[in-house]
Amino acid sequence: MSQVGKRWFSVTPLFDPTEGITVLEPLNSGVGWWVGAPSILFDSNRQKFYLYYRRRKPRELGRGTYCAIAESSDGINFDNIWEMRKEDLDTPSIEKSALCLTLDGKAHLYISYVDPKSSKWRTDLLRADSFDRLSPDSRSKIFTAEDVDAEGVKDPYVLILGHLYYMILSYAPSPVQAKGFKEEMHATADVYNTGITKSHTGLAVSSDGINFRWEGDIFAPPDRGWDAYATRISCVLHTPPIFTAFYDGSKSVNENYEERTGLATTTDLRRFERITDTEPILISPHGSGSLRYMDAIIVNGQIYYYYEYARADGSHELRLNIVELQI
């Protein structure tokens, strides 16, 4: 139902996370057992949903395990059509990645993982005729940390606007005191978990989906508040005449891996207005309250919200809420 009569313009409807549908469960219970970091697409030609996700175990048990792409007819029940283990990249961990069906008919997976040579997060491209034919051996570089003058670059989100590909990424700027902390920043192969730098959001643009031009910071943590350590944009919905963005926020490094969801808006994907100044807009009622890595698409007048959700035992599952579009 339209809300225009109330003068509610471009107000994206949200949901109750406790009423979500469990799409995937973690491999085990307890802190550090996660499944999520989703990327979701709907191919209207094939009438199929495609879901990327990754599984992770606690750091003391080896951290990352594998990622997969799954297919579904209803957006709820998925079957894997492709998998890749961390050993295929010789990496300690794989994180959020981005599915894309390109204008030239190709299937792209922009994947973020820890570079085994530098121990820094980087983002590469896997390209094929279909998602089930992607090969890690054919990957090409999109960005290393050095390419964007940072200590890490990961968690891509890709959309096409007009004929341009917009890639939104989490990146960790090099701190002023970097020279004294170089070894410490990358000793655990995750600079985001050190507290030496912060998690910002940057933008890159491309005309072909392969060669991207880094445009710099678009969304930075404020000096104080619930999101003073991380402001990682995870997805964008086109809600004309604006875009609505969901982002992962945390107050300090102590909340790294357990971020909660904030809200922002933009007209140009470059200047964002933070809506959630004082508190997150979506949380889990369990444990850390983490609700993160949101991805959302609009299909047949409904918003499909996928997100990683903290359970009572401290693990994270992948959930879905389906909401009628009312803007």
C-alpha positions as CSV (number, residue, x, y, z in Angstrom):
1,M,0.0,0.0,0.0
2,S,1.3,3.5,-0.9
3,Q,2.3,5.8,1.9
4,V,2.4,8.9,-0.3
5,G,-0.8,10.3,1.2
6,K,1.0,10.6,4.5
7,R,3.9,12.4,2.8
8,W,6.1,9.4,3.5
9,F,8.5,9.4,0.5
10,S,11.1,6.7,-0.2
11,V,10.6,5.2,3.3
12,T,11.9,1.7,2.9
13,P,9.8,-0.8,4.9
14,L,11.8,-2.8,7.5
15,F,11.1,-6.0,9.4
16,D,11.2,-7.9,12.7
17,P,14.4,-10.0,12.6
18,T,12.9,-12.5,15.1
19,E,10.4,-13.4,12.5
20,G,13.0,-14.2,9.9
21,I,13.3,-17.5,8.0
22,T,16.4,-19.5,8.6
23,V,18.0,-20.2,5.2
24,L,21.3,-21.7,6.3
25,E,22.6,-22.8,9.6
26,P,26.3,-22.7,10.8
27,L,28.3,-25.9,10.9
28,N,28.4,-25.9,14.7
29,S,27.2,-23.9,17.7
30,G,29.1,-21.3,19.6
31,V,31.0,-18.1,19.0
32,G,33.0,-18.0,15.7
33,W,30.8,-20.5,13.9
34,W,29.2,-18.4,11.1
35,V,27.3,-18.8,7.9
36,G,26.4,-15.7,5.9
37,A,28.0,-12.7,4.2
38,P,25.4,-13.1,1.5
39,S,25.2,-11.7,-2.0
40,I,21.8,-12.3,-3.7
41,L,20.6,-11.9,-7.3
42,F,17.4,-12.7,-9.1
43,D,17.7,-13.7,-12.8
44,S,14.4,-12.8,-14.4
45,N,15.3,-14.6,-17.6
46,R,15.7,-18.0,-15.7
47,Q,13.3,-17.1,-12.8
48,K,16.1,-18.2,-10.4
49,F,17.6,-16.7,-7.3
50,Y,21.4,-16.9,-6.9
51,L,23.0,-16.7,-3.5
52,Y,26.7,-16.5,-2.6
53,Y,27.6,-17.3,1.0
54,R,30.6,-18.2,3.1
55,R,31.1,-20.5,6.0
56,R,33.6,-19.8,8.8
57,K,34.7,-21.6,12.0
58,P,36.5,-20.1,15.1
59,R,40.0,-18.6,14.5
60,E,41.6,-21.2,16.8
61,L,40.2,-24.0,14.5
62,G,41.5,-22.5,11.3
63,R,39.1,-19.6,10.6
64,G,37.7,-19.6,7.0
65,T,36.4,-22.9,5.4
66,Y,34.7,-22.4,2.0
67,C,32.3,-20.3,0.0
68,A,29.5,-21.4,-2.3
69,I,26.9,-20.2,-4.8
70,A,23.5,-21.7,-4.5
71,E,20.4,-21.6,-6.8
72,S,16.7,-21.4,-5.8
73,S,13.3,-21.0,-7.4
74,D,11.7,-19.4,-4.3
75,G,14.5,-17.6,-2.6
76,I,14.2,-19.8,0.5
77,N,15.4,-23.3,-0.4
78,F,18.8,-23.3,-2.1
79,D,21.0,-26.0,-3.6
80,N,24.7,-25.4,-4.2
81,I,25.8,-25.2,-7.8
82,W,29.4,-24.1,-7.1
83,E,31.9,-24.3,-4.2
84,M,35.4,-23.1,-3.5
85,R,37.6,-23.9,-0.5
86,K,40.1,-21.5,1.0
87,E,42.8,-23.9,0.0
88,D,42.0,-23.1,-3.7
89,L,43.3,-19.6,-3.1
90,D,46.0,-20.6,-0.6
91,T,44.3,-18.1,1.9
92,P,43.5,-18.2,5.6
93,S,40.1,-16.7,5.0
94,I,37.4,-15.8,2.4
95,E,34.8,-13.1,3.2
96,K,31.9,-11.4,1.6
97,S,31.9,-11.4,-2.2
98,A,29.6,-10.0,-4.9
99,L,27.6,-11.7,-7.6
100,C,27.0,-9.8,-10.8
101,L,25.3,-10.7,-14.1
102,T,27.0,-8.3,-16.6
103,L,25.7,-6.4,-19.5
104,D,27.7,-8.6,-21.9
105,G,26.0,-11.8,-20.5
106,K,28.8,-13.0,-18.2
107,A,28.6,-14.3,-14.7
108,H,31.0,-12.4,-12.3
109,L,32.0,-13.1,-8.8
110,Y,34.0,-10.4,-7.1
111,I,35.7,-12.2,-4.2
112,S,37.5,-10.9,-1.2
113,Y,40.2,-12.9,0.6
114,V,43.4,-12.5,2.5
115,D,46.4,-12.3,0.1
116,P,48.7,-15.1,1.2
117,K,51.8,-13.1,0.3
118,S,51.0,-9.9,2.1
119,S,48.4,-11.1,4.7
120,K,46.2,-8.1,3.6
121,W,42.6,-8.3,2.3
122,R,42.3,-8.0,-1.5
123,T,39.5,-8.3,-4.1
124,D,39.7,-10.4,-7.3
125,L,37.3,-11.3,-10.1
126,L,36.2,-14.7,-11.3
127,R,34.4,-14.5,-14.7
128,A,32.6,-17.2,-16.7
129,D,29.6,-17.9,-18.9
130,S,27.6,-19.0,-15.8
131,F,28.1,-19.1,-12.0
132,D,28.6,-22.9,-12.0
133,R,31.6,-22.6,-14.3
134,L,33.7,-20.1,-12.3
135,S,37.3,-21.2,-11.7
136,P,39.7,-19.8,-9.1
137,D,42.6,-20.5,-11.5
138,S,41.3,-17.8,-13.9
139,R,40.9,-15.0,-11.4
140,S,42.2,-11.5,-12.1
141,K,43.0,-8.7,-9.8
142,I,40.5,-5.9,-9.0
143,F,42.3,-4.2,-6.1
144,T,45.1,-5.0,-3.6
145,A,45.4,-2.9,-0.5
146,E,48.4,-1.1,-2.1
147,D,46.2,-0.1,-5.1
148,V,44.0,2.0,-2.9
149,D,46.7,3.2,-0.6
150,A,45.2,1.2,2.3
151,E,45.9,-1.7,4.6
152,G,43.1,-3.9,3.3
153,V,40.2,-3.8,0.8
154,K,37.3,-6.3,0.9
155,D,33.6,-7.0,1.0
156,P,32.6,-5.8,-2.5
157,Y,29.0,-4.9,-3.4
158,V,28.3,-4.3,-7.1
159,L,25.4,-2.7,-8.9
160,I,24.9,-1.4,-12.4
161,L,23.6,2.1,-12.9
162,G,23.1,3.1,-16.5
163,H,26.0,1.5,-18.2
164,L,28.4,1.9,-15.3
165,Y,29.4,-0.7,-12.7
166,Y,29.6,0.7,-9.2
167,M,31.7,-1.3,-6.7
168,I,31.3,-0.4,-3.0
169,L,34.0,-1.8,-0.8
170,S,35.2,-1.9,2.8
171,Y,38.7,-0.5,3.1
172,A,41.1,0.1,6.0
173,P,43.0,3.4,5.6
174,S,46.7,3.5,6.5
175,P,46.8,5.2,9.9
176,V,49.2,8.1,10.5
177,Q,51.2,6.0,12.9
178,A,51.4,3.1,10.4
179,K,55.2,2.9,10.4
180,G,55.4,1.8,14.0
181,F,52.6,-0.8,13.6
182,K,53.2,-2.4,10.2
183,E,54.1,-5.8,11.5
184,E,51.3,-5.8,14.2
185,M,48.6,-4.7,11.7
186,H,49.0,-7.9,9.6
187,A,50.3,-10.4,12.0
188,T,46.9,-12.1,12.3
189,A,46.0,-11.6,8.6
190,D,43.1,-9.3,9.5
191,V,43.9,-5.6,10.0
192,Y,40.2,-4.9,10.8
193,N,40.6,-6.9,14.1
194,T,43.6,-4.9,15.4
195,G,42.0,-1.5,16.3
196,I,45.0,0.2,14.7
197,T,42.9,1.5,11.8
198,K,39.1,1.7,11.1
199,S,36.6,0.2,8.6
200,H,35.6,2.8,6.0
201,T,33.6,2.5,2.8
202,G,35.0,3.4,-0.6
203,L,33.8,3.5,-4.2
204,A,35.2,2.3,-7.5
205,V,33.6,2.7,-10.9
206,S,34.0,0.7,-14.2
207,S,32.6,0.8,-17.7
208,D,33.2,-2.9,-18.3
209,G,32.9,-4.6,-14.9
210,I,36.6,-5.6,-15.2
211,N,38.7,-2.5,-14.9
212,F,37.8,-0.3,-12.0
213,R,38.8,3.2,-11.1
214,W,39.2,3.9,-7.4
215,E,37.3,7.1,-6.4
216,G,38.0,7.1,-2.7
217,D,36.1,7.4,0.5
218,I,32.3,7.7,0.5
219,F,31.3,6.8,4.1
220,A,33.6,7.1,7.1
221,P,33.0,6.4,10.8
222,P,32.1,9.4,12.9
223,D,34.3,10.6,15.8
224,R,32.0,9.0,18.4
225,G,28.9,6.9,18.7
226,W,27.8,3.3,18.2
227,D,29.4,3.2,14.7
228,A,32.7,5.0,15.5
229,Y,34.9,2.1,14.4
230,A,33.1,0.7,11.4
231,T,30.7,2.0,8.7
232,R,30.8,-0.7,6.1
233,I,28.0,-0.3,3.5
234,S,26.7,-3.8,2.7
235,C,23.9,-3.2,0.2
236,V,21.9,-0.5,-1.6
237,L,18.2,-0.5,-2.6
238,H,17.0,1.9,-5.3
239,T,14.0,3.6,-3.7
240,P,13.4,6.5,-6.2
241,P,14.3,9.3,-6.1
242,I,17.0,8.2,-3.6
243,F,19.0,5.1,-2.8
244,T,18.7,3.5,0.6
245,A,21.9,1.9,2.0
246,F,22.3,-0.5,4.9
247,Y,25.7,-0.6,6.6
248,D,27.5,-2.6,9.3
249,G,28.5,-0.5,12.3
250,S,30.5,-1.1,15.4
251,K,31.7,1.2,18.3
252,S,35.2,-0.3,18.8
253,V,37.4,-3.1,17.7
254,N,35.8,-5.2,20.5
255,E,32.7,-5.4,18.4
256,N,34.5,-6.5,15.2
257,Y,32.8,-9.6,13.8
258,E,29.6,-8.7,15.7
259,E,28.5,-5.5,13.9
260,R,24.9,-4.3,13.8
261,T,23.0,-2.7,11.0
262,G,22.6,1.1,10.3
263,L,20.8,3.0,7.6
264,A,21.8,5.8,5.3
265,T,20.5,7.5,2.1
266,T,22.1,9.0,-1.0
267,T,21.1,10.5,-4.3
268,D,24.4,9.8,-6.2
269,L,26.2,6.9,-4.4
270,R,28.9,9.3,-3.4
271,R,27.5,11.4,-0.6
272,F,25.6,9.5,2.1
273,E,23.3,10.9,4.8
274,R,23.5,8.8,8.0
275,I,20.0,8.2,9.4
276,T,21.1,6.1,12.4
277,D,23.1,8.6,14.3
278,T,22.4,7.3,17.8
279,E,21.8,3.6,17.5
280,P,21.5,0.8,14.9
281,I,18.2,0.2,13.2
282,L,18.3,-3.6,13.1
283,I,19.8,-6.0,15.7
284,S,19.5,-9.6,16.9
285,P,17.9,-10.0,20.4
286,H,20.6,-12.6,21.1
287,G,24.1,-12.5,22.4
288,S,26.1,-9.7,20.8
289,G,23.1,-8.4,19.0
290,S,24.9,-8.8,15.7
291,L,22.8,-8.4,12.6
292,R,25.2,-7.7,9.7
293,Y,26.1,-8.2,6.0
294,M,22.7,-7.3,4.8
295,D,21.9,-7.8,1.2
296,A,18.5,-7.1,-0.3
297,I,16.7,-7.2,-3.7
298,I,13.3,-6.3,-5.0
299,V,11.4,-9.1,-6.8
300,N,7.8,-8.8,-7.9
301,G,7.0,-6.0,-5.5
302,Q,8.6,-7.6,-2.5
303,I,11.9,-6.9,-0.8
304,Y,14.0,-10.0,0.0
305,Y,16.2,-9.2,3.0
306,Y,19.1,-11.6,3.6
307,Y,21.4,-11.1,6.6
308,E,23.8,-12.7,9.1
309,Y,22.1,-13.1,12.5
310,A,23.5,-13.8,15.9
311,R,21.9,-16.8,17.6
312,A,21.5,-17.4,21.3
313,D,24.6,-19.8,21.4
314,G,26.8,-17.1,19.9
315,S,26.9,-18.5,16.4
316,H,25.6,-16.7,13.3
317,E,23.0,-18.1,10.8
318,L,21.8,-16.8,7.5
319,R,18.2,-15.4,7.7
320,L,15.6,-14.0,5.3
321,N,12.6,-11.7,5.7
322,I,10.3,-10.9,2.8
323,V,8.5,-7.5,3.0
324,E,5.9,-5.9,0.7
325,L,7.3,-2.8,-1.0
326,Q,5.3,0.2,0.2
327,I,7.1,3.3,-1.0
